[in-house]
């Protein structure tokens, strides 16, 4: 049960990063967009936290 909840949290955070990078963050270059999406996919919640503090403009 706890694993399922944690998995949903990670999935939602990754989807949020992808959505925010593609639609909201127009100041990023295409390469940086790919880097942030890959970071979110590979590192999950840690990638989303890093994007929130470092990648959003």
Predicted model as a PDB file, atoms N, CA, C, CB and O in Angstrom, pLDDT in the B-factor column:
MODEL        1                                                                  
ATOM      1  N   UNK A   1       0.833  -1.200   0.000  1.00 85.00           N  
ATOM      2  CA  UNK A   1       0.000   0.000   0.000  1.00 85.00           C  
ATOM      3  C   UNK A   1       0.872   1.256   0.000  1.00 85.00           C  
ATOM      4  CB  UNK A   1      -0.945   0.002   1.220  1.00 85.00           C  
ATOM      5  O   UNK A   1       0.639   2.175  -0.786  1.00 85.00           O  
ATOM      6  N   UNK A   2       1.880   1.299   0.883  1.00 82.00           N  
ATOM      7  CA  UNK A   2       2.749   2.473   0.958  1.00 82.00           C  
ATOM      8  C   UNK A   2       3.543   2.638  -0.332  1.00 82.00           C  
ATOM      9  CB  UNK A   2       3.702   2.362   2.157  1.00 82.00           C  
ATOM     10  O   UNK A   2       3.785   3.757  -0.785  1.00 82.00           O  
ATOM     11  N   UNK A   3       3.949   1.502  -0.924  1.00 87.00           N  
ATOM     12  CA  UNK A   3       4.661   1.555  -2.192  1.00 87.00           C  
ATOM     13  C   UNK A   3       3.804   2.108  -3.311  1.00 87.00           C  
ATOM     14  CB  UNK A   3       5.154   0.188  -2.564  1.00 87.00           C  
ATOM     15  O   UNK A   3       4.297   2.816  -4.188  1.00 87.00           O  
ATOM     16  N   UNK A   4       2.531   1.787  -3.281  1.00 93.00           N  
ATOM     17  CA  UNK A   4       1.607   2.283  -4.294  1.00 93.00           C  
ATOM     18  C   UNK A   4       1.424   3.792  -4.163  1.00 93.00           C  
ATOM     19  CB  UNK A   4       0.252   1.570  -4.181  1.00 93.00           C  
ATOM     20  O   UNK A   4       1.414   4.509  -5.164  1.00 93.00           O  
ATOM     21  N   UNK A   5       1.283   4.263  -2.952  1.00 95.00           N  
ATOM     22  CA  UNK A   5       1.125   5.705  -2.718  1.00 95.00           C  
ATOM     23  C   UNK A   5       2.379   6.448  -3.145  1.00 95.00           C  
ATOM     24  CB  UNK A   5       0.817   5.991  -1.231  1.00 95.00           C  
ATOM     25  O   UNK A   5       2.300   7.491  -3.793  1.00 95.00           O  
ATOM     26  N   UNK A   6       3.546   5.906  -2.779  1.00 93.00           N  
ATOM     27  CA  UNK A   6       4.810   6.539  -3.161  1.00 93.00           C  
ATOM     28  C   UNK A   6       4.953   6.547  -4.681  1.00 93.00           C  
ATOM     29  CB  UNK A   6       6.010   5.806  -2.509  1.00 93.00           C  
ATOM     30  O   UNK A   6       5.403   7.541  -5.252  1.00 93.00           O  
ATOM     31  N   UNK A   7       4.579   5.464  -5.337  1.00 94.00           N  
ATOM     32  CA  UNK A   7       4.637   5.398  -6.792  1.00 94.00           C  
ATOM     33  C   UNK A   7       3.743   6.433  -7.449  1.00 94.00           C  
ATOM     34  CB  UNK A   7       4.251   4.021  -7.265  1.00 94.00           C  
ATOM     35  O   UNK A   7       4.124   7.034  -8.453  1.00 94.00           O  
ATOM     36  N   UNK A   8       2.562   6.646  -6.896  1.00 95.00           N  
ATOM     37  CA  UNK A   8       1.660   7.670  -7.435  1.00 95.00           C  
ATOM     38  C   UNK A   8       2.225   9.072  -7.255  1.00 95.00           C  
ATOM     39  CB  UNK A   8       0.293   7.576  -6.764  1.00 95.00           C  
ATOM     40  O   UNK A   8       2.094   9.917  -8.140  1.00 95.00           O  
ATOM     41  N   UNK A   9       2.849   9.317  -6.119  1.00 94.00           N  
ATOM     42  CA  UNK A   9       3.460  10.624  -5.872  1.00 94.00           C  
ATOM     43  C   UNK A   9       4.580  10.879  -6.872  1.00 94.00           C  
ATOM     44  CB  UNK A   9       4.000  10.711  -4.428  1.00 94.00           C  
ATOM     45  O   UNK A   9       4.681  11.972  -7.429  1.00 94.00           O  
ATOM     46  N   UNK A  10       5.416   9.881  -7.100  1.00 94.00           N  
ATOM     47  CA  UNK A  10       6.509  10.021  -8.061  1.00 94.00           C  
ATOM     48  C   UNK A  10       5.952  10.228  -9.460  1.00 94.00           C  
ATOM     49  CB  UNK A  10       7.430   8.785  -8.028  1.00 94.00           C  
ATOM     50  O   UNK A  10       6.442  11.085 -10.196  1.00 94.00           O  
ATOM     51  N   UNK A  11       4.938   9.459  -9.842  1.00 95.00           N  
ATOM     52  CA  UNK A  11       4.342   9.595 -11.165  1.00 95.00           C  
ATOM     53  C   UNK A  11       3.751  10.982 -11.367  1.00 95.00           C  
ATOM     54  CB  UNK A  11       3.268   8.537 -11.372  1.00 95.00           C  
ATOM     55  O   UNK A  11       3.950  11.591 -12.419  1.00 95.00           O  
ATOM     56  N   UNK A  12       3.043  11.480 -10.394  1.00 96.00           N  
ATOM     57  CA  UNK A  12       2.446  12.814 -10.488  1.00 96.00           C  
ATOM     58  C   UNK A  12       3.529  13.886 -10.583  1.00 96.00           C  
ATOM     59  CB  UNK A  12       1.536  13.085  -9.274  1.00 96.00           C  
ATOM     60  O   UNK A  12       3.384  14.840 -11.347  1.00 96.00           O  
ATOM     61  N   UNK A  13       4.601  13.743  -9.827  1.00 95.00           N  
ATOM     62  CA  UNK A  13       5.679  14.737  -9.880  1.00 95.00           C  
ATOM     63  C   UNK A  13       6.369  14.727 -11.239  1.00 95.00           C  
ATOM     64  CB  UNK A  13       6.707  14.473  -8.770  1.00 95.00           C  
ATOM     65  O   UNK A  13       6.715  15.789 -11.757  1.00 95.00           O  
ATOM     66  N   UNK A  14       6.574  13.558 -11.824  1.00 95.00           N  
ATOM     67  CA  UNK A  14       7.201  13.470 -13.145  1.00 95.00           C  
ATOM     68  C   UNK A  14       6.280  14.075 -14.201  1.00 95.00           C  
ATOM     69  CB  UNK A  14       7.535  11.999 -13.498  1.00 95.00           C  
ATOM     70  O   UNK A  14       6.744  14.806 -15.076  1.00 95.00           O  
ATOM     71  N   UNK A  15       5.002  13.786 -14.133  1.00 96.00           N  
ATOM     72  CA  UNK A  15       4.042  14.353 -15.082  1.00 96.00           C  
ATOM     73  C   UNK A  15       3.992  15.869 -14.943  1.00 96.00           C  
ATOM     74  CB  UNK A  15       2.639  13.749 -14.865  1.00 96.00           C  
ATOM     75  O   UNK A  15       3.900  16.579 -15.944  1.00 96.00           O  
ATOM     76  N   UNK A  16       4.051  16.369 -13.714  1.00 95.00           N  
ATOM     77  CA  UNK A  16       4.044  17.818 -13.492  1.00 95.00           C  
ATOM     78  C   UNK A  16       5.265  18.475 -14.121  1.00 95.00           C  
ATOM     79  CB  UNK A  16       3.996  18.131 -11.991  1.00 95.00           C  
ATOM     80  O   UNK A  16       5.142  19.522 -14.757  1.00 95.00           O  
ATOM     81  N   UNK A  17       6.447  17.874 -13.953  1.00 95.00           N  
ATOM     82  CA  UNK A  17       7.664  18.445 -14.532  1.00 95.00           C  
ATOM     83  C   UNK A  17       7.555  18.462 -16.052  1.00 95.00           C  
ATOM     84  CB  UNK A  17       8.914  17.645 -14.087  1.00 95.00           C  
ATOM     85  O   UNK A  17       7.864  19.474 -16.681  1.00 95.00           O  
ATOM     86  N   UNK A  18       7.124  17.365 -16.643  1.00 95.00           N  
ATOM     87  CA  UNK A  18       6.999  17.310 -18.099  1.00 95.00           C  
ATOM     88  C   UNK A  18       6.017  18.365 -18.589  1.00 95.00           C  
ATOM     89  CB  UNK A  18       6.549  15.910 -18.554  1.00 95.00           C  
ATOM     90  O   UNK A  18       6.300  19.078 -19.552  1.00 95.00           O  
ATOM     91  N   UNK A  19       4.879  18.468 -17.942  1.00 96.00           N  
ATOM     92  CA  UNK A  19       3.876  19.467 -18.330  1.00 96.00           C  
ATOM     93  C   UNK A  19       4.432  20.883 -18.187  1.00 96.00           C  
ATOM     94  CB  UNK A  19       2.603  19.311 -17.478  1.00 96.00           C  
ATOM     95  O   UNK A  19       4.275  21.706 -19.089  1.00 96.00           O  
ATOM     96  N   UNK A  20       5.072  21.165 -17.069  1.00 95.00           N  
ATOM     97  CA  UNK A  20       5.577  22.508 -16.815  1.00 95.00           C  
ATOM     98  C   UNK A  20       6.695  22.873 -17.788  1.00 95.00           C  
ATOM     99  CB  UNK A  20       6.075  22.622 -15.376  1.00 95.00           C  
ATOM    100  O   UNK A  20       6.740  24.001 -18.280  1.00 95.00           O  
ATOM    101  N   UNK A  21       7.579  21.950 -18.065  1.00 95.00           N  
ATOM    102  CA  UNK A  21       8.679  22.213 -18.997  1.00 95.00           C  
ATOM    103  C   UNK A  21       8.142  22.487 -20.393  1.00 95.00           C  
ATOM    104  CB  UNK A  21       9.660  21.027 -19.029  1.00 95.00           C  
ATOM    105  O   UNK A  21       8.587  23.425 -21.055  1.00 95.00           O  
ATOM    106  N   UNK A  22       7.203  21.689 -20.841  1.00 94.00           N  
ATOM    107  CA  UNK A  22       6.712  21.801 -22.218  1.00 94.00           C  
ATOM    108  C   UNK A  22       5.799  23.011 -22.402  1.00 94.00           C  
ATOM    109  CB  UNK A  22       5.968  20.530 -22.615  1.00 94.00           C  
ATOM    110  O   UNK A  22       5.884  23.687 -23.427  1.00 94.00           O  
ATOM    111  N   UNK A  23       4.935  23.297 -21.439  1.00 94.00           N  
ATOM    112  CA  UNK A  23       3.922  24.330 -21.662  1.00 94.00           C  
ATOM    113  C   UNK A  23       4.212  25.668 -20.991  1.00 94.00           C  
ATOM    114  CB  UNK A  23       2.611  23.834 -21.186  1.00 94.00           C  
ATOM    115  O   UNK A  23       3.888  26.713 -21.556  1.00 94.00           O  
ATOM    116  N   UNK A  24       4.799  25.666 -19.831  1.00 91.00           N  
ATOM    117  CA  UNK A  24       4.919  26.898 -19.051  1.00 91.00           C  
ATOM    118  C   UNK A  24       6.284  27.574 -19.129  1.00 91.00           C  
ATOM    119  CB  UNK A  24       4.612  26.607 -17.634  1.00 91.00           C  
ATOM    120  O   UNK A  24       6.362  28.802 -19.100  1.00 91.00           O  
ATOM    121  N   UNK A  25       7.337  26.812 -19.226  1.00 89.00           N  
ATOM    122  CA  UNK A  25       8.688  27.352 -19.126  1.00 89.00           C  
ATOM    123  C   UNK A  25       9.241  27.644 -20.510  1.00 89.00           C  
ATOM    124  CB  UNK A  25       9.609  26.379 -18.376  1.00 89.00           C  
ATOM    125  O   UNK A  25      10.003  26.849 -21.059  1.00 89.00           O  
ATOM    126  N   UNK A  26       8.863  28.770 -21.068  1.00 88.00           N  
ATOM    127  CA  UNK A  26       9.263  29.144 -22.420  1.00 88.00           C  
ATOM    128  C   UNK A  26      10.707  29.640 -22.483  1.00 88.00           C  
ATOM    129  CB  UNK A  26       8.332  30.212 -22.955  1.00 88.00           C  
ATOM    130  O   UNK A  26      11.279  29.703 -23.571  1.00 88.00           O  
ATOM    131  N   UNK A  27      11.306  29.990 -21.358  1.00 89.00           N  
ATOM    132  CA  UNK A  27      12.658  30.529 -21.348  1.00 89.00           C  
ATOM    133  C   UNK A  27      13.752  29.495 -21.501  1.00 89.00           C  
ATOM    134  CB  UNK A  27      12.876  31.267 -20.101  1.00 89.00           C  
ATOM    135  O   UNK A  27      14.914  29.859 -21.683  1.00 89.00           O  
ATOM    136  N   UNK A  28      13.419  28.216 -21.433  1.00 91.00           N  
ATOM    137  CA  UNK A  28      14.432  27.172 -21.552  1.00 91.00           C  
ATOM    138  C   UNK A  28      14.724  26.866 -23.010  1.00 91.00           C  
ATOM    139  CB  UNK A  28      13.983  25.903 -20.828  1.00 91.00           C  
ATOM    140  O   UNK A  28      13.842  26.923 -23.866  1.00 91.00           O  
ATOM    141  N   UNK A  29      15.982  26.541 -23.271  1.00 93.00           N  
ATOM    142  CA  UNK A  29      16.346  26.083 -24.605  1.00 93.00           C  
ATOM    143  C   UNK A  29      15.822  24.657 -24.781  1.00 93.00           C  
ATOM    144  CB  UNK A  29      17.898  26.149 -24.826  1.00 93.00           C  
ATOM    145  O   UNK A  29      15.546  23.976 -23.793  1.00 93.00           O  
ATOM    146  N   UNK A  30      15.684  24.205 -26.017  1.00 95.00           N  
ATOM    147  CA  UNK A  30      15.194  22.833 -26.228  1.00 95.00           C  
ATOM    148  C   UNK A  30      16.079  21.769 -25.571  1.00 95.00           C  
ATOM    149  CB  UNK A  30      15.094  22.551 -27.715  1.00 95.00           C  
ATOM    150  O   UNK A  30      15.570  20.761 -25.081  1.00 95.00           O  
ATOM    151  N   UNK A  31      17.373  21.982 -25.558  1.00 96.00           N  
ATOM    152  CA  UNK A  31      18.265  21.003 -24.922  1.00 96.00           C  
ATOM    153  C   UNK A  31      18.025  20.951 -23.418  1.00 96.00           C  
ATOM    154  CB  UNK A  31      19.739  21.347 -25.210  1.00 96.00           C  
ATOM    155  O   UNK A  31      18.006  19.867 -22.834  1.00 96.00           O  
ATOM    156  N   UNK A  32      17.844  22.103 -22.786  1.00 94.00           N  
ATOM    157  CA  UNK A  32      17.592  22.122 -21.342  1.00 94.00           C  
ATOM    158  C   UNK A  32      16.233  21.505 -21.018  1.00 94.00           C  
ATOM    159  CB  UNK A  32      17.661  23.562 -20.802  1.00 94.00           C  
ATOM    160  O   UNK A  32      16.067  20.896 -19.961  1.00 94.00           O  
ATOM    161  N   UNK A  33      15.274  21.656 -21.907  1.00 94.00           N  
ATOM    162  CA  UNK A  33      13.980  21.006 -21.698  1.00 94.00           C  
ATOM    163  C   UNK A  33      14.149  19.495 -21.667  1.00 94.00           C  
ATOM    164  CB  UNK A  33      12.980  21.410 -22.800  1.00 94.00           C  
ATOM    165  O   UNK A  33      13.585  18.817 -20.808  1.00 94.00           O  
ATOM    166  N   UNK A  34      14.924  18.971 -22.605  1.00 96.00           N  
ATOM    167  CA  UNK A  34      15.176  17.534 -22.643  1.00 96.00           C  
ATOM    168  C   UNK A  34      15.918  17.086 -21.395  1.00 96.00           C  
ATOM    169  CB  UNK A  34      15.973  17.159 -23.895  1.00 96.00           C  
ATOM    170  O   UNK A  34      15.613  16.034 -20.834  1.00 96.00           O  
ATOM    171  N   UNK A  35      16.894  17.881 -20.954  1.00 95.00           N  
ATOM    172  CA  UNK A  35      17.659  17.541 -19.751  1.00 95.00           C  
ATOM    173  C   UNK A  35      16.754  17.471 -18.530  1.00 95.00           C  
ATOM    174  CB  UNK A  35      18.776  18.565 -19.519  1.00 95.00           C  
ATOM    175  O   UNK A  35      16.862  16.532 -17.742  1.00 95.00           O  
ATOM    176  N   UNK A  36      15.871  18.439 -18.357  1.00 95.00           N  
ATOM    177  CA  UNK A  36      14.974  18.441 -17.194  1.00 95.00           C  
ATOM    178  C   UNK A  36      13.981  17.290 -17.245  1.00 95.00           C  
ATOM    179  CB  UNK A  36      14.221  19.765 -17.110  1.00 95.00           C  
ATOM    180  O   UNK A  36      13.677  16.688 -16.215  1.00 95.00           O  
ATOM    181  N   UNK A  37      13.476  16.979 -18.426  1.00 95.00           N  
ATOM    182  CA  UNK A  37      12.547  15.853 -18.542  1.00 95.00           C  
ATOM    183  C   UNK A  37      13.258  14.548 -18.221  1.00 95.00           C  
ATOM    184  CB  UNK A  37      11.932  15.793 -19.955  1.00 95.00           C  
ATOM    185  O   UNK A  37      12.710  13.708 -17.508  1.00 95.00           O  
ATOM    186  N   UNK A  38      14.474  14.363 -18.736  1.00 96.00           N  
ATOM    187  CA  UNK A  38      15.235  13.152 -18.426  1.00 96.00           C  
ATOM    188  C   UNK A  38      15.572  13.069 -16.938  1.00 96.00           C  
ATOM    189  CB  UNK A  38      16.520  13.109 -19.255  1.00 96.00           C  
ATOM    190  O   UNK A  38      15.520  11.991 -16.346  1.00 96.00           O  
ATOM    191  N   UNK A  39      15.915  14.203 -16.339  1.00 95.00           N  
ATOM    192  CA  UNK A  39      16.211  14.211 -14.902  1.00 95.00           C  
ATOM    193  C   UNK A  39      14.990  13.789 -14.099  1.00 95.00           C  
ATOM    194  CB  UNK A  39      16.682  15.604 -14.453  1.00 95.00           C  
ATOM    195  O   UNK A  39      15.108  13.043 -13.127  1.00 95.00           O  
ATOM    196  N   UNK A  40      13.827  14.264 -14.502  1.00 94.00           N  
ATOM    197  CA  UNK A  40      12.603  13.887 -13.793  1.00 94.00           C  
ATOM    198  C   UNK A  40      12.308  12.402 -13.980  1.00 94.00           C  
ATOM    199  CB  UNK A  40      11.414  14.730 -14.283  1.00 94.00           C  
ATOM    200  O   UNK A  40      11.893  11.727 -13.037  1.00 94.00           O  
ATOM    201  N   UNK A  41      12.518  11.895 -15.187  1.00 95.00           N  
ATOM    202  CA  UNK A  41      12.251  10.479 -15.441  1.00 95.00           C  
ATOM    203  C   UNK A  41      13.229   9.572 -14.713  1.00 95.00           C  
ATOM    204  CB  UNK A  41      12.306  10.197 -16.928  1.00 95.00           C  
ATOM    205  O   UNK A  41      12.839   8.526 -14.195  1.00 95.00           O  
ATOM    206  N   UNK A  42      14.498   9.965 -14.669  1.00 96.00           N  
ATOM    207  CA  UNK A  42      15.523   9.122 -14.053  1.00 96.00           C  
ATOM    208  C   UNK A  42      15.504   9.226 -12.531  1.00 96.00           C  
ATOM    209  CB  UNK A  42      16.901   9.503 -14.579  1.00 96.00           C  
ATOM    210  O   UNK A  42      15.576   8.211 -11.839  1.00 96.00           O  
ATOM    211  N   UNK A  43      15.407  10.447 -12.009  1.00 96.00           N  
ATOM    212  CA  UNK A  43      15.528  10.652 -10.566  1.00 96.00           C  
ATOM    213  C   UNK A  43      14.195  10.789  -9.841  1.00 96.00           C  
ATOM    214  CB  UNK A  43      16.347  11.867 -10.308  1.00 96.00           C  
ATOM    215  O   UNK A  43      14.165  10.858  -8.612  1.00 96.00           O  
ATOM    216  N   UNK A  44      13.097  10.830 -10.582  1.00 93.00           N  
ATOM    217  CA  UNK A  44      11.776  10.872  -9.970  1.00 93.00           C  
ATOM    218  C   UNK A  44      11.542  12.114  -9.142  1.00 93.00           C  
ATOM    219  CB  UNK A  44      11.576   9.670  -9.118  1.00 93.00           C  
ATOM    220  O   UNK A  44      11.667  13.235  -9.637  1.00 93.00           O  
ATOM    221  N   UNK A  45      11.205  11.917  -7.892  1.00 94.00           N  
ATOM    222  CA  UNK A  45      10.843  13.034  -7.013  1.00 94.00           C  
ATOM    223  C   UNK A  45      12.029  13.973  -6.779  1.00 94.00           C  
ATOM    224  CB  UNK A  45      10.325  12.504  -5.670  1.00 94.00           C  
ATOM    225  O   UNK A  45      11.841  15.181  -6.636  1.00 94.00           O  
ATOM    226  N   UNK A  46      13.230  13.435  -6.739  1.00 95.00           N  
ATOM    227  CA  UNK A  46      14.407  14.295  -6.563  1.00 95.00           C  
ATOM    228  C   UNK A  46      14.616  15.195  -7.779  1.00 95.00           C  
ATOM    229  CB  UNK A  46      15.666  13.442  -6.318  1.00 95.00           C  
ATOM    230  O   UNK A  46      14.993  16.358  -7.634  1.00 95.00           O  
ATOM    231  N   UNK A  47      14.374  14.667  -8.965  1.00 94.00           N  
ATOM    232  CA  UNK A  47      14.454  15.478 -10.171  1.00 94.00           C  
ATOM    233  C   UNK A  47      13.389  16.566 -10.189  1.00 94.00           C  
ATOM    234  CB  UNK A  47      14.319  14.603 -11.399  1.00 94.00           C  
ATOM    235  O   UNK A  47      13.648  17.684 -10.633  1.00 94.00           O  
ATOM    236  N   UNK A  48      12.202  16.244  -9.711  1.00 93.00           N  
ATOM    237  CA  UNK A  48      11.120  17.235  -9.649  1.00 93.00           C  
ATOM    238  C   UNK A  48      11.447  18.339  -8.648  1.00 93.00           C  
ATOM    239  CB  UNK A  48       9.791  16.558  -9.269  1.00 93.00           C  
ATOM    240  O   UNK A  48      11.182  19.514  -8.905  1.00 93.00           O  
ATOM    241  N   UNK A  49      12.016  17.964  -7.519  1.00 94.00           N  
ATOM    242  CA  UNK A  49      12.406  18.963  -6.521  1.00 94.00           C  
ATOM    243  C   UNK A  49      13.514  19.860  -7.066  1.00 94.00           C  
ATOM    244  CB  UNK A  49      12.867  18.278  -5.218  1.00 94.00           C  
ATOM    245  O   UNK A  49      13.478  21.077  -6.885  1.00 94.00           O  
ATOM    246  N   UNK A  50      14.497  19.259  -7.731  1.00 95.00           N  
ATOM    247  CA  UNK A  50      15.580  20.051  -8.330  1.00 95.00           C  
ATOM    248  C   UNK A  50      15.025  21.002  -9.379  1.00 95.00           C  
ATOM    249  CB  UNK A  50      16.646  19.131  -8.960  1.00 95.00           C  
ATOM    250  O   UNK A  50      15.437  22.160  -9.445  1.00 95.00           O  
ATOM    251  N   UNK A  51      14.098  20.525 -10.195  1.00 94.00           N  
ATOM    252  CA  UNK A  51      13.491  21.398 -11.202  1.00 94.00           C  
ATOM    253  C   UNK A  51      12.730  22.540 -10.547  1.00 94.00           C  
ATOM    254  CB  UNK A  51      12.555  20.598 -12.111  1.00 94.00           C  
ATOM    255  O   UNK A  51      12.808  23.680 -11.006  1.00 94.00           O  
ATOM    256  N   UNK A  52      12.008  22.254  -9.498  1.00 93.00           N  
ATOM    257  CA  UNK A  52      11.215  23.286  -8.823  1.00 93.00           C  
ATOM    258  C   UNK A  52      12.112  24.411  -8.307  1.00 93.00           C  
ATOM    259  CB  UNK A  52      10.411  22.672  -7.660  1.00 93.00           C  
ATOM    260  O   UNK A  52      11.772  25.587  -8.434  1.00 93.00           O  
ATOM    261  N   UNK A  53      13.253  24.050  -7.726  1.00 95.00           N  
ATOM    262  CA  UNK A  53      14.120  25.068  -7.139  1.00 95.00           C  
ATOM    263  C   UNK A  53      15.131  25.653  -8.133  1.00 95.00           C  
ATOM    264  CB  UNK A  53      14.856  24.481  -5.964  1.00 95.00           C  
ATOM    265  O   UNK A  53      15.529  26.809  -7.985  1.00 95.00           O  
ATOM    266  N   UNK A  54      15.548  24.890  -9.128  1.00 93.00           N  
ATOM    267  CA  UNK A  54      16.610  25.358 -10.022  1.00 93.00           C  
ATOM    268  C   UNK A  54      16.155  25.661 -11.434  1.00 93.00           C  
ATOM    269  CB  UNK A  54      17.687  24.348 -10.077  1.00 93.00           C  
ATOM    270  O   UNK A  54      16.722  26.540 -12.083  1.00 93.00           O  
ATOM    271  N   UNK A  55      15.150  24.959 -11.929  1.00 87.00           N  
ATOM    272  CA  UNK A  55      14.812  25.061 -13.330  1.00 87.00           C  
ATOM    273  C   UNK A  55      13.702  26.010 -13.688  1.00 87.00           C  
ATOM    274  CB  UNK A  55      14.466  23.769 -13.811  1.00 87.00           C  
ATOM    275  O   UNK A  55      13.636  26.478 -14.825  1.00 87.00           O  
ATOM    276  N   UNK A  56      12.835  26.306 -12.759  1.00 83.00           N  
ATOM    277  CA  UNK A  56      11.715  27.208 -13.069  1.00 83.00           C  
ATOM    278  C   UNK A  56      12.196  28.644 -13.127  1.00 83.00           C  
ATOM    279  CB  UNK A  56      10.588  27.068 -12.024  1.00 83.00           C  
ATOM    280  O   UNK A  56      13.022  29.080 -12.324  1.00 83.00           O  
ATOM    281  N   UNK A  57      11.662  29.361 -14.088  1.00 73.00           N  
ATOM    282  CA  UNK A  57      12.050  30.762 -14.242  1.00 73.00           C  
ATOM    283  C   UNK A  57      10.850  31.650 -13.994  1.00 73.00           C  
ATOM    284  CB  UNK A  57      12.636  31.026 -15.643  1.00 73.00           C  
ATOM    285  O   UNK A  57      10.960  32.874 -14.074  1.00 73.00           O  
TER     286      UNK A  57                                                      
ENDMDL                                                                          
END                                                                             
